[in-house]
């Protein structure tokens, strides 16, 4: 039994070390909390995932898009990580989450991997803006190019948000990974948003994945 426990510990250590080596380096610095993209990331991912549970209060929203390389060609196998506030503008925290940065990002978070059609989709709710703040509603997005790098891109923001003023656009929108400002359309009580991702665009230190 002692030998079995020792072997199990060695395997666990080796697995952890291997996982650490597999973590793609963060580019596009500074990038606060970027390492949290790996915390809780599932081994298997589909091209569609749910950020907010169906039971989460708020107006349903579906975000769709595709990942494009510098030639405008769609790419499969790209991992996209997203997190957001709830309808009240709060990142709901879990005491079970040990890492500080991961805990700050809340429990409304998910990963997808672009499929053979090079597309992805998130089911969620429309996020609320921060209470007593002028920051517009937004959904945070990070990209992982497997075996190459990870970086954050411009948040998804919404043209019908009164807090998205020209002053805020100038301050926040940097066109990282393409334009994150989208015009949401509402049909049958559901918001629909498109966010295409231009891999590496305006990301300092980015190198094309080979």
Residue, then its C-alpha position, 0 to 999 in steps of 0.5 A: x500500500x505504501x509503495x502504491x501511494x508513493x507511485x501515485x504521488x510520483x505520477x501526480x507530480x509528473x502529471x502536474x509538471x507536464x501540465x505546467x510545461x504545456x502552458x502556453x506563454x502569455x504575450x501582449x503584456x501587461x496582462x493582469x490575471x492571464x494565468x487564470x485562463x489555465x485554472x480549471x480549463x477542461x481537458x475536452x472542449x466543444x465549440x459551444x459552451x455555457x458561461x452562465x447556467x440556465x438558472x442564472x438570473x438575467x436576459x439570455x445572450x448567445x455570442x458567436x464568432x470565428x477565429x481568423x488568421x492574418x490572411x483572414x482565413x478561419x482557424x480550427x482548434x483555437x481555444x477561447x476563454x471568456x468570463x463576465x459579471x452577473x446581471x447585477x455587474x458582480x463577479x460572483x466568487x466561490x470560496x472553493x477557488x484557491x487562486x486569487x486571480x481566478x477567484x476575482x474572475x468569478x464563477x461565470x466563466x467557460x472555454x470553447x475550442x473552434x471546430x472544423x467549421x472554425x466557429x465557436x459559441x457561448x450561451x450566457x446572459x447579458x452582463x451588467x455593468x459595474x455598480x456605481x461605475x461608468x465602465x460599460x457592460x462587457x465580456x472578457x475574452x482570452x485566446x489560447x493558440x495551443x502550443x504557441x501563446x495566450x493573450x487577452x483581446x478586447x472585451x465584447x461591448x455593446x453599441x446600445x449600452x449608454x455607458x459606451x460613450x465615445x470617450x470610453x471607446x477611445x479609452x478602452x477599445x484597442x482593437x486587440x484581436x479585432x474589434x470587440x464592439x458589437x451591435x446586439x440583436x434581440x429576438x424572442x427574448x434572446x440577445x445575439x452578438x457576433x465577435x470574430x477574433x483576428x488572431x494576434x492582431x495588435x498583440x505586442x510580442x505576438x508571433x504567428x503560430x507555426 
